[in-house]
Amino acid sequence: FLHGFPELWYSWRHQILALSSRGYRAVAPDLRGYGDTEAPASISSYTCFHIVGDLVALIDLLGVEQVFLVAHDWGAIIGWYLCMFRPDRVKAYVCLSVPLLHRNPKIRTVDAMRAMYGDDYYICRFQKPGEMEAQMAEVGTEYVLKNILTTRKPGPPIFPKGEYGTGFNPDMT
């Protein structure tokens, strides 16, 4: 299982317990930079190649040839890359929330998302290190998580810069 944002491996705990009680081996790592993982300072350490490499190393460590992968949100993007770069390691893939974004060597994935959803799409907002984090810090972790996880607003998650002083709309929920 691969988590999304703002999540950790813990999001999959119920699925892990249910599958393991039926005799399956279920693993849900924190992705690079999340939870207790190493968090390299350089953003160049967070490319899809690095994170797919982390997953292949984990698959090797587990001693299996292929995995049945389930992934959500940012994890789903990495899941698609694992399928494209190392199809030999994926038996099946279930993707939640992110469709297949065809790889175009001339266009970065984030630029394709920006073209579809605009500059204020939440993934696009995280491209400048520290900017979104600073806005989140202004309103507090509890507010941010509640805002993101309980919104009833249809459409993709959009966080306009500077609106309401933080980019987080108090009326989102």
C-alpha positions as CSV (number, residue, x, y, z in Angstrom):
1,F,0.0,0.0,0.0
2,L,1.2,3.5,-0.8
3,H,-0.2,6.5,1.0
4,G,-1.1,10.0,-0.2
5,F,-1.0,13.4,1.3
6,P,-1.5,14.3,4.1
7,E,-1.2,10.6,5.1
8,L,1.3,8.1,6.4
9,W,1.4,4.2,6.4
10,Y,-1.1,4.4,9.2
11,S,-3.9,5.3,6.7
12,W,-3.8,1.6,5.6
13,R,-3.8,0.0,9.1
14,H,-7.3,-1.4,8.7
15,Q,-6.6,-2.9,5.3
16,I,-3.3,-4.4,6.7
17,L,-5.1,-6.1,9.6
18,A,-7.9,-7.4,7.4
19,L,-5.6,-8.9,4.8
20,S,-3.1,-10.3,7.3
21,S,-5.9,-12.0,9.2
22,R,-6.7,-13.8,5.9
23,G,-3.1,-15.0,5.5
24,Y,-1.9,-12.3,3.1
25,R,1.3,-10.3,3.7
26,A,0.5,-6.6,3.6
27,V,3.1,-3.8,3.8
28,A,2.5,0.0,3.8
29,P,5.8,2.0,4.0
30,D,6.0,5.7,4.7
31,L,7.2,7.3,1.5
32,R,10.5,9.2,1.4
33,G,10.2,12.3,3.6
34,Y,7.1,11.2,5.5
35,G,6.9,9.9,9.0
36,D,10.1,8.5,10.4
37,T,11.8,8.1,7.0
38,E,14.9,10.0,6.0
39,A,14.0,13.4,4.6
40,P,16.8,14.7,2.4
41,A,17.1,18.5,2.3
42,S,17.5,18.7,-1.5
43,I,14.3,18.5,-3.5
44,S,16.3,16.7,-6.2
45,S,16.2,13.7,-3.9
46,Y,12.5,13.4,-4.3
47,T,12.2,12.5,-8.0
48,C,10.0,9.7,-9.2
49,F,13.2,7.8,-10.0
50,H,14.4,8.0,-6.4
51,I,11.1,7.0,-4.8
52,V,10.5,4.2,-7.3
53,G,14.0,3.1,-6.4
54,D,13.0,3.1,-2.7
55,L,10.1,0.8,-3.5
56,V,12.2,-1.6,-5.6
57,A,14.7,-1.8,-2.7
58,L,11.8,-2.6,-0.4
59,I,10.4,-5.2,-2.7
60,D,13.9,-6.8,-2.9
61,L,14.2,-6.6,0.9
62,L,10.9,-8.4,1.3
63,G,12.2,-11.2,-0.9
64,V,9.4,-11.1,-3.5
65,E,9.5,-10.8,-7.2
66,Q,6.2,-9.0,-7.7
67,V,3.7,-7.1,-5.6
68,F,-0.1,-6.4,-5.8
69,L,0.0,-2.7,-5.3
70,V,-2.7,-0.4,-4.0
71,A,-2.0,3.3,-3.9
72,H,-3.7,6.6,-3.2
73,D,-3.1,10.2,-4.2
74,W,0.6,11.1,-4.3
75,G,1.4,7.4,-3.7
76,A,-0.8,6.6,-6.7
77,I,1.4,8.8,-8.9
78,I,4.5,6.8,-7.7
79,G,2.5,3.6,-8.2
80,W,2.0,4.5,-11.9
81,Y,5.7,5.2,-12.2
82,L,6.6,1.9,-10.6
83,C,4.3,0.2,-13.2
84,M,5.9,2.1,-16.1
85,F,9.6,1.8,-15.0
86,R,9.5,-1.7,-13.5
87,P,6.5,-3.6,-14.8
88,D,8.3,-6.8,-14.0
89,R,7.9,-6.0,-10.3
90,V,4.1,-5.3,-10.3
91,K,1.6,-8.2,-10.6
92,A,-1.5,-5.9,-10.4
93,Y,-2.2,-2.3,-9.6
94,V,-5.2,-0.6,-7.9
95,C,-5.1,3.2,-8.1
96,L,-7.2,5.5,-6.0
97,S,-7.7,9.2,-7.0
98,V,-5.1,9.5,-9.7
99,P,-5.6,8.4,-13.3
100,L,-2.8,7.3,-15.5
101,L,-0.8,10.4,-16.6
102,H,1.0,9.3,-19.7
103,R,4.7,10.0,-19.4
104,N,5.8,12.7,-21.8
105,P,9.6,13.4,-21.7
106,K,8.9,16.9,-22.8
107,I,6.5,17.7,-20.0
108,R,7.0,17.2,-16.3
109,T,4.0,15.6,-14.5
110,V,3.5,18.6,-12.3
111,D,3.4,20.8,-15.4
112,A,0.7,18.6,-16.8
113,M,-1.3,18.9,-13.6
114,R,-0.8,22.7,-13.6
115,A,-2.2,22.8,-17.2
116,M,-5.2,20.8,-16.1
117,Y,-6.0,22.4,-12.7
118,G,-4.0,25.7,-12.5
119,D,-1.3,27.0,-10.3
120,D,-3.3,26.7,-7.1
121,Y,-3.8,22.9,-7.4
122,Y,-2.4,21.6,-4.1
123,I,0.4,19.5,-5.7
124,C,1.5,22.5,-7.8
125,R,1.6,24.6,-4.6
126,F,4.1,22.3,-3.0
127,Q,6.8,22.9,-5.7
128,K,8.4,25.8,-4.0
129,P,10.1,24.4,-0.8
130,G,8.7,26.0,2.4
131,E,6.0,28.1,0.8
132,M,3.0,25.9,1.5
133,E,4.5,24.6,4.7
134,A,4.7,28.2,6.0
135,Q,1.1,28.9,5.1
136,M,0.0,25.7,6.8
137,A,2.0,26.7,9.9
138,E,0.1,30.0,10.1
139,V,-3.2,28.2,10.6
140,G,-2.0,25.2,12.5
141,T,-1.8,21.4,11.8
142,E,-5.3,20.6,13.2
143,Y,-7.0,23.2,11.0
144,V,-5.1,22.1,7.9
145,L,-5.9,18.4,8.4
146,K,-9.6,19.1,9.1
147,N,-9.8,21.4,6.1
148,I,-8.2,18.9,3.7
149,L,-9.8,15.7,5.1
150,T,-13.4,16.8,5.7
151,T,-14.0,19.2,2.8
152,R,-17.2,18.8,0.9
153,K,-16.2,21.1,-1.9
154,P,-16.4,19.3,-5.3
155,G,-13.5,19.2,-7.7
156,P,-9.7,19.0,-7.2
157,P,-8.1,20.4,-4.0
158,I,-7.3,24.1,-4.8
159,F,-5.5,26.3,-2.3
160,P,-5.3,29.9,-3.7
161,K,-2.3,31.9,-2.7
162,G,-2.9,34.5,-0.1
163,E,-6.7,34.2,-0.1
164,Y,-7.9,34.4,3.5
165,G,-4.4,35.3,4.4
166,T,-3.2,31.7,4.2
167,G,-4.5,30.1,1.1
168,F,-6.9,28.0,3.2
169,N,-10.5,28.8,3.0
170,P,-12.4,28.6,6.3
171,D,-15.6,27.9,4.4
172,M,-14.1,24.8,2.6
173,T,-15.7,22.4,5.1
